[in-house]
Amino acid sequence: MKRTYTIAGMTCNNCLIAVNEALSKIDGVRKVAVDLDKAEAEIAMAFYIPLPIFEAALPKKYSISEKVNHQSEMVISSSDEASKLQQLKPLLLIFLYLFGAVILINHNDWNTGAAMLDFMGLFYIVFSFFKLLDLKGFPDTFRMYDPLANLIPAYGWVYPFIELSLGLMFLMRFQVTIALFTTIIVLGVTTIGVSKTLLNKKRIRCACLGTALKLPMTEATFIENAIMLVMALVMLLSSLSA
């Protein structure tokens, strides 16, 4: 994906170098071409990056705005699709391992309810691990699509620990009802943000596996959250009716 931005405040080659270096350091930026005469920067991105991210990266003397002439900004080629599937491979493998682990744990005395709790527990433990690998970088990516993290920045910092706590609660069968309610609220909010992102056809990075793995925001992210929400709702209704 390539987009062109207008850069105000550049007066010399040193400015050009400073802008180029600042933009190039942003996660997801593949290539930056700055034109001093046109006061523009063409940026090639691995995924959609919101304008505020660029604004925050630039020194205060410069301002950046997006040029609106993009005839094919959201066109995805077949090679892009193949690349997207390749990027999603880690997520698919993790789900395969999680399902395999749950089957192995419960195969001797199968209980669907226990298997679902084990899956949700392992899901949270594994996904929180990846988020904690880069706790500093996770909140900025997460707030791009999670409404609550965008409204309350501190929420992005505590979210990995919420996931870790929920994972332990499910695996230890501790206050399961509270954990189910929390799952529905937390993942419900995130799913709303994911749905809006997909409907707006924005190409941004998914923070489900933190920043260690560069996953694009796709329908797979929605399905991932939907699976957990369905499990939580089924288990909650089952426990309330028991």
C-alpha positions in Angstrom: 0.0 0.0 0.0 1.4 3.4 -1.0 0.1 6.8 0.0 1.3 10.3 -0.5 1.4 12.9 2.2 2.0 16.7 2.2 4.8 17.7 4.6 4.9 21.3 5.8 8.0 22.9 7.4 10.8 21.4 5.3 13.3 24.1 4.2 16.5 22.2 3.5 18.1 18.8 2.9 18.6 18.4 6.6 14.9 18.7 7.0 14.4 16.1 4.3 16.8 13.7 6.1 15.1 14.3 9.4 11.6 13.6 8.0 12.8 10.5 6.1 14.4 9.0 9.2 11.5 9.8 11.5 8.9 8.2 9.1 11.1 5.2 8.3 11.3 4.2 12.0 7.6 3.7 12.3 6.5 0.1 12.5 4.8 -1.0 9.3 6.6 1.5 7.1 8.4 -0.3 4.3 9.8 2.7 2.3 9.8 6.5 2.4 10.5 8.8 -0.5 10.6 12.5 0.5 10.5 15.2 -2.2 11.7 18.5 -0.8 10.5 20.6 -3.8 7.0 19.2 -3.8 6.9 19.1 0.0 5.6 15.5 -0.2 6.4 12.1 1.2 5.4 8.9 -0.6 5.1 6.1 2.0 4.9 2.4 1.3 3.2 0.6 4.2 2.7 -3.1 5.1 -0.7 -2.1 6.5 -2.8 1.0 7.1 -1.2 3.4 9.5 -3.4 6.2 10.9 -2.3 9.8 10.4 -1.8 10.5 14.1 1.0 7.9 14.2 2.9 9.8 11.6 2.2 13.1 13.3 3.6 11.8 16.6 6.8 10.5 14.9 7.7 13.8 13.3 9.5 16.6 15.1 7.1 19.4 16.1 8.4 21.8 13.4 6.8 19.6 10.7 3.2 18.9 10.0 1.8 16.1 7.8 -1.5 15.7 6.0 -2.7 13.1 3.6 -3.3 13.9 -0.1 -6.8 12.8 -1.1 -6.1 11.7 -4.7 -5.9 8.0 -4.4 -7.7 6.1 -7.2 -6.8 2.6 -6.1 -5.6 2.9 -2.5 -7.5 -0.1 -1.3 -6.9 -2.4 -4.2 -5.5 -5.7 -3.1 -3.7 -7.8 -5.7 -3.6 -11.6 -5.7 0.0 -11.5 -4.4 -1.2 -9.3 -1.5 -3.8 -12.0 -0.7 -1.1 -14.7 -0.7 1.1 -12.5 1.5 -1.9 -11.9 3.9 -2.4 -15.7 4.2 1.3 -16.2 4.9 1.1 -13.5 7.6 -1.9 -15.3 9.2 0.0 -18.6 9.3 1.2 -18.1 13.0 -2.3 -17.4 14.1 -3.7 -20.5 12.4 -0.9 -22.6 13.8 -1.6 -21.3 17.3 -5.3 -22.2 17.1 -4.3 -25.7 15.8 -2.0 -26.2 18.7 -4.6 -25.0 21.2 -7.3 -27.3 19.8 -4.7 -30.2 19.9 -3.7 -29.5 23.5 -7.4 -29.4 24.6 -8.1 -32.7 22.9 -5.0 -34.3 24.5 -5.9 -33.0 28.0 -9.5 -34.2 27.9 -9.5 -37.3 25.6 -9.6 -39.8 28.4 -12.7 -38.4 30.1 -14.2 -36.0 27.5 -16.4 -33.2 28.9 -17.3 -30.5 26.4 -17.7 -27.8 29.1 -14.3 -28.6 30.6 -12.7 -28.6 27.2 -14.1 -25.2 26.4 -12.8 -23.8 29.7 -9.4 -25.3 29.0 -9.4 -23.8 25.5 -10.3 -20.3 26.8 -7.7 -20.5 29.5 -4.9 -21.6 27.1 -6.1 -19.0 24.6 -5.6 -16.2 27.1 -2.3 -17.5 28.4 -0.7 -17.8 25.0 -2.1 -14.5 23.6 -1.1 -12.6 26.7 2.4 -14.0 26.5 2.9 -12.5 23.0 1.5 -9.1 24.1 3.8 -9.0 27.1 6.9 -9.5 24.9 6.5 -5.9 23.9 4.4 -4.2 26.5 5.6 -0.8 25.4 4.6 -1.2 21.8 1.3 -3.1 22.3 -0.9 -0.2 23.5 -0.3 2.0 20.4 -1.3 -0.8 18.0 -4.2 -1.9 20.2 -5.8 1.5 20.4 -6.0 1.8 16.6 -9.1 -0.4 16.7 -10.2 -1.1 20.3 -12.7 1.7 21.3 -11.9 1.5 25.0 -8.1 1.6 24.6 -8.5 4.6 22.3 -10.7 6.3 24.9 -8.6 5.3 27.9 -4.9 4.8 27.0 -4.1 3.1 30.3 -6.5 0.3 29.3 -4.0 -0.8 26.6 -1.3 -1.2 29.2 -3.3 -3.4 31.6 -5.1 -5.5 28.9 -2.4 -8.2 28.6 -2.6 -8.6 32.4 -6.4 -8.9 32.2 -5.9 -11.7 29.6 -3.3 -13.4 31.8 -5.6 -13.3 34.8 -8.6 -14.6 32.9 -6.5 -17.5 31.5 -5.5 -18.5 35.0 -9.0 -18.2 36.3 -10.3 -20.5 33.6 -7.6 -23.1 34.0 -7.9 -23.1 37.8 -11.7 -23.0 37.6 -11.6 -20.0 39.9 -14.6 -17.6 39.8 -15.5 -18.9 36.4 -18.8 -17.0 36.1 -16.9 -13.7 36.7 -14.3 -14.7 34.1 -17.1 -15.4 31.6 -18.8 -12.1 32.2 -15.4 -10.3 31.9 -14.7 -12.2 28.6 -18.0 -11.1 27.1 -17.4 -7.5 28.0 -13.7 -7.3 27.0 -13.9 -9.2 23.8 -17.3 -7.6 23.0 -15.7 -4.2 23.0 -12.8 -5.3 20.9 -15.0 -7.1 18.4 -17.0 -3.9 17.9 -13.7 -2.1 17.0 -12.6 -4.9 14.7 -16.0 -4.9 12.9 -15.8 -1.1 12.3 -12.2 -1.5 11.0 -13.2 -4.2 8.6 -16.3 -2.4 7.4 -14.3 0.7 6.8 -11.8 -1.4 4.8 -8.9 -0.1 6.7 -5.7 -2.1 6.6 -4.1 -1.9 10.0 -2.1 -4.3 12.1 -3.8 -6.7 14.5 -2.5 -6.6 18.0 -3.9 -10.0 19.0 -0.4 -11.5 19.1 1.3 -8.2 20.2 3.9 -6.6 18.1 6.2 -9.7 17.8 4.3 -11.0 14.8 3.0 -8.6 12.2 -0.5 -9.8 11.6 -2.9 -7.8 9.3 -6.4 -7.0 10.6 -8.6 -9.5 8.7 -11.8 -11.4 9.0 -9.7 -14.0 10.9 -9.4 -11.6 13.8 -13.2 -11.2 13.9 -13.6 -15.0 13.8 -11.0 -15.4 16.6 -13.0 -13.1 18.9 -16.3 -14.6 17.8 -15.2 -18.1 18.8 -14.3 -16.9 22.3 -17.5 -14.9 22.7 -19.7 -17.9 21.6 -17.8 -20.2 24.0 -18.2 -17.7 26.9 -21.9 -17.2 26.2 -22.6 -20.9 26.0 -20.7 -21.6 29.2 -22.4 -18.7 31.0 -25.9 -19.7 30.0 -25.1 -23.3 31.0 -23.8 -22.3 34.4 -26.8 -19.9 35.1 -29.3 -22.6 34.1 -27.7 -25.3 36.2 
